[in-house]
Amino acid sequence: MYLLAWASLLLTLTADTTWHSVRPGLERTEFPFAATGLAARIHVIALRITPCQIHLSLMERLKDSGLRNGWTVDSIPASAVVAFNGGQFKATTPFGWSVIDGIEHAGPGTGPLTMAVAIDSGGAISLLAPNEIAARRGHVAQALQSYPTLLVDSALPHQLLPASREIDLTHRDSRLAIGTDNRGRVLVVLTRFTAGSGAISTLPYGPTIPELALLMQRLGATRAVGLDGGISSQLAVREPSGKVTKWTNWRTVPVGIVGTPRDCGR
């Protein structure tokens, strides 16, 4: 039954992934998650980023208590052309490994489905499995850790396969994910429920984790990990005209990821 359901999902996931250039190094596509049914109300916004043209870095806003005055996409700097929230967090601090401007603020967290997003001084992005982090400590400019892992070398981890009972494979929620493809480009995917406008547009309904993994795989990712979804998931894109399109949300977070144009020769 599970295999039949997944085969059906693969058939209904839209094939319309025509990418449109926003600016050099930044492409965007949008489409419904499925062709029919309630899943057709799930809207997918995807970005494809070339790191040597759009430099990604972390923007931290930690708090002493509560969740007020933290990071949101409204924090996007004037120089940035893209911004989205970072990985999972505990209370007011990021989960696991955290490196800002070459300084390690926290060591790696543990868990079989954790994955780190590491950015070197040249701007190249790597998604690291837990056993790959040790060799990179002290050698990255920026890093954060998140979960769950969605893809490793183009395949879903066994915990996400239909026979698994290790995590909830049926829960639906708004999702945000980051991945890399075999050309070193970064893929960012946000989902939103579009049954109405205003507050209902942030209703936390969307793909399951396995569905999100299949979506990232279909978009060309070879490695991918979920970022903080639900009422944290948010994204902003600045057009060349200066107009900023935002997909906001209810919860502030400790860390955002921002992208700034740069010359590939630098």
C-alpha positions as CSV (number, residue, x, y, z in Angstrom):
1,M,0.0,0.0,0.0
2,Y,2.8,2.4,0.9
3,L,4.7,1.7,-2.4
4,L,1.5,2.3,-4.4
5,A,0.9,5.6,-2.5
6,W,4.5,6.8,-3.2
7,A,4.2,5.8,-6.9
8,S,1.0,7.9,-7.1
9,L,2.8,10.8,-5.4
10,L,5.6,10.7,-7.9
11,L,3.0,10.8,-10.7
12,T,1.1,13.7,-9.2
13,L,4.0,16.0,-8.3
14,T,4.0,18.6,-11.0
15,A,6.6,18.5,-13.6
16,D,6.5,22.2,-14.3
17,T,9.8,23.3,-12.9
18,T,10.7,26.0,-15.4
19,W,13.3,28.3,-13.8
20,H,13.2,32.0,-14.3
21,S,16.1,34.3,-13.7
22,V,15.7,36.9,-11.0
23,R,19.2,38.2,-11.4
24,P,22.6,36.7,-12.1
25,G,23.1,33.7,-9.8
26,L,19.5,33.6,-8.6
27,E,16.6,31.7,-10.3
28,R,13.1,31.1,-9.1
29,T,10.2,28.8,-9.9
30,E,6.7,28.4,-8.4
31,F,4.1,25.7,-8.9
32,P,1.4,23.7,-7.1
33,F,2.7,20.7,-5.2
34,A,0.2,18.3,-6.9
35,A,-2.2,18.4,-9.8
36,T,-5.4,17.5,-7.9
37,G,-6.9,17.3,-4.5
38,L,-6.1,19.2,-1.3
39,A,-2.4,18.9,-2.1
40,A,-3.0,21.1,-5.1
41,R,-3.5,23.9,-2.6
42,I,0.1,23.5,-1.4
43,H,2.2,26.1,-3.3
44,V,5.9,25.5,-3.8
45,I,8.4,28.5,-4.1
46,A,11.8,27.3,-5.1
47,L,15.1,29.2,-5.5
48,R,18.3,28.0,-7.2
49,I,21.4,29.9,-6.2
50,T,24.9,29.9,-7.7
51,P,27.1,30.5,-4.6
52,C,29.9,32.4,-6.4
53,Q,27.3,35.0,-7.6
54,I,25.2,35.1,-4.5
55,H,27.2,34.8,-1.3
56,L,25.3,33.1,1.5
57,S,26.0,33.9,5.2
58,L,24.4,33.6,8.6
59,M,22.7,36.5,10.3
60,E,22.3,35.9,14.0
61,R,19.9,37.5,16.4
62,L,20.0,35.7,19.8
63,K,17.8,36.7,22.7
64,D,18.2,36.4,26.5
65,S,14.6,35.2,26.9
66,G,11.4,34.7,25.0
67,L,11.1,35.0,21.2
68,R,10.7,38.7,20.8
69,N,13.1,40.8,18.8
70,G,14.6,37.8,17.0
71,W,15.3,37.3,13.3
72,T,12.6,37.5,10.6
73,V,12.7,38.2,6.9
74,D,12.0,41.8,7.7
75,S,15.6,41.8,8.9
76,I,16.9,41.4,5.4
77,P,19.8,43.8,4.9
78,A,19.6,46.4,2.2
79,S,22.5,44.7,0.3
80,A,20.9,41.3,0.4
81,V,18.8,39.8,-2.4
82,V,17.5,36.7,-0.6
83,A,16.8,35.8,3.0
84,F,15.3,32.8,4.8
85,N,15.2,31.4,8.3
86,G,17.9,29.0,9.5
87,G,17.8,25.5,11.1
88,Q,16.1,24.1,14.1
89,F,16.6,25.7,17.5
90,K,16.2,25.1,21.2
91,A,14.5,27.9,23.2
92,T,16.4,30.9,21.9
93,T,19.6,29.3,20.6
94,P,20.3,27.3,17.4
95,F,20.4,23.6,17.5
96,G,23.8,22.0,17.3
97,W,26.9,23.2,15.4
98,S,27.1,27.0,15.0
99,V,29.9,29.0,13.3
100,I,29.5,32.7,12.6
101,D,32.3,34.6,10.8
102,G,34.8,31.7,11.5
103,I,34.1,31.6,15.2
104,E,32.5,28.4,16.6
105,H,29.8,29.3,19.1
106,A,28.6,25.7,19.7
107,G,29.8,22.2,18.9
108,P,27.9,19.7,16.8
109,G,24.6,18.2,17.9
110,T,23.9,14.5,17.7
111,G,21.3,12.5,15.9
112,P,21.1,10.1,12.9
113,L,19.1,12.6,10.8
114,T,21.1,15.7,11.5
115,M,23.0,17.5,8.7
116,A,25.2,20.6,8.7
117,V,25.2,23.4,6.2
118,A,28.8,24.6,6.0
119,I,30.0,27.7,4.0
120,D,33.7,28.1,3.4
121,S,35.6,31.4,3.0
122,G,35.1,31.3,-0.8
123,G,31.3,30.9,-0.4
124,A,31.1,27.2,-1.5
125,I,28.3,25.4,0.3
126,S,28.6,21.8,1.7
127,L,25.9,19.7,3.3
128,L,27.6,17.4,5.8
129,A,26.5,14.2,7.4
130,P,27.4,13.9,11.1
131,N,30.5,11.8,10.4
132,E,31.9,14.4,8.0
133,I,31.7,17.4,10.4
134,A,34.9,16.7,12.5
135,A,37.2,17.1,9.5
136,R,35.7,20.5,8.7
137,R,35.7,22.0,12.2
138,G,38.0,25.0,12.3
139,H,37.9,25.3,8.5
140,V,34.6,26.9,7.7
141,A,33.4,30.5,7.8
142,Q,29.8,29.8,8.6
143,A,27.9,26.7,9.7
144,L,24.6,25.6,11.2
145,Q,23.0,22.3,11.9
146,S,19.5,21.1,11.3
147,Y,17.3,18.1,10.8
148,P,15.8,16.0,9.3
149,T,18.2,14.9,6.6
150,L,16.2,14.5,3.4
151,L,18.7,13.3,0.8
152,V,22.2,11.8,0.9
153,D,23.8,11.2,-2.4
154,S,20.5,11.5,-4.2
155,A,18.8,8.9,-2.0
156,L,16.3,9.2,0.9
157,P,17.7,7.9,4.2
158,H,16.2,4.6,5.3
159,Q,14.4,6.4,8.1
160,L,12.2,8.1,5.5
161,L,11.3,5.0,3.6
162,P,7.8,3.6,3.8
163,A,8.7,0.6,6.0
164,S,10.4,2.8,8.6
165,R,8.8,3.3,12.0
166,E,11.6,5.6,13.4
167,I,9.9,9.0,12.7
168,D,6.4,10.2,11.9
169,L,6.1,9.9,8.1
170,T,2.6,11.1,7.8
171,H,2.6,14.5,9.6
172,R,1.9,17.4,7.3
173,D,3.3,20.9,7.8
174,S,4.6,24.0,6.1
175,R,8.1,23.2,5.1
176,L,11.5,24.9,4.3
177,A,14.4,23.0,3.0
178,I,17.9,23.6,1.6
179,G,19.8,21.3,-0.7
180,T,22.8,21.2,-3.1
181,D,22.9,19.8,-6.6
182,N,25.8,18.1,-8.5
183,R,26.9,21.5,-9.9
184,G,27.3,23.0,-6.4
185,R,24.2,25.2,-6.7
186,V,22.0,25.7,-3.7
187,L,18.3,24.8,-3.8
188,V,15.9,26.5,-1.3
189,V,12.2,25.3,-1.1
190,L,9.4,26.9,0.8
191,T,5.8,25.6,0.8
192,R,2.6,27.5,1.6
193,F,-1.0,26.5,1.9
194,T,-3.1,28.7,-0.5
195,A,-6.7,28.0,0.4
196,G,-7.2,31.6,1.4
197,S,-5.4,34.9,2.0
198,G,-4.1,36.6,5.1
199,A,-3.4,34.5,8.2
200,I,-4.8,31.4,6.6
201,S,-2.0,31.5,4.0
202,T,0.4,30.5,6.9
203,L,-1.7,27.6,8.0
204,P,0.8,24.9,8.8
205,Y,-0.3,22.4,6.2
206,G,2.0,21.0,3.6
207,P,4.0,18.0,2.5
208,T,5.1,15.1,4.7
209,I,8.8,14.8,5.3
210,P,9.2,12.0,2.7
211,E,7.2,14.1,0.2
212,L,9.5,17.0,0.8
213,A,12.5,14.7,0.2
214,L,11.0,13.5,-3.1
215,L,10.3,17.1,-4.1
216,M,13.9,18.1,-3.4
217,Q,15.1,15.1,-5.4
218,R,12.9,16.0,-8.3
219,L,14.3,19.5,-8.3
220,G,17.8,18.1,-8.7
221,A,19.2,18.1,-5.2
222,T,21.7,15.4,-4.3
223,R,21.9,16.3,-0.6
224,A,19.1,18.1,1.3
225,V,18.0,18.9,4.9
226,G,14.9,20.4,6.4
227,L,15.2,23.8,8.0
228,D,12.8,25.1,10.7
229,G,9.3,24.8,9.1
230,G,5.8,25.3,10.5
231,I,5.2,28.8,11.7
232,S,8.9,29.6,11.5
233,S,9.3,29.1,7.7
234,Q,9.8,32.4,5.9
235,L,11.5,33.7,2.7
236,A,12.2,37.0,1.0
237,V,13.5,37.8,-2.5
238,R,14.6,41.2,-3.7
239,E,13.9,42.0,-7.4
240,P,16.4,44.1,-9.4
241,S,13.8,46.9,-9.1
242,G,14.3,46.9,-5.4
243,K,10.9,45.4,-4.6
244,V,11.1,42.7,-1.9
245,T,8.6,39.9,-2.1
246,K,8.1,38.3,1.3
247,W,6.6,35.1,2.6
248,T,6.4,36.0,6.3
249,N,5.3,33.9,9.3
250,W,4.4,34.1,13.0
251,R,7.5,33.0,14.8
252,T,10.9,34.7,15.1
253,V,14.1,32.6,15.0
254,P,17.6,33.0,16.3
255,V,19.4,32.8,12.9
256,G,18.6,33.7,9.3
257,I,20.5,33.0,6.1
258,V,21.0,35.9,3.7
259,G,22.4,36.1,0.2
260,T,24.3,39.0,-1.2
261,P,25.4,39.5,-4.8
262,R,29.1,39.1,-5.5
263,D,31.5,38.8,-8.4
264,C,32.5,35.2,-9.2
265,G,36.1,36.4,-9.7
266,R,36.4,37.6,-6.1
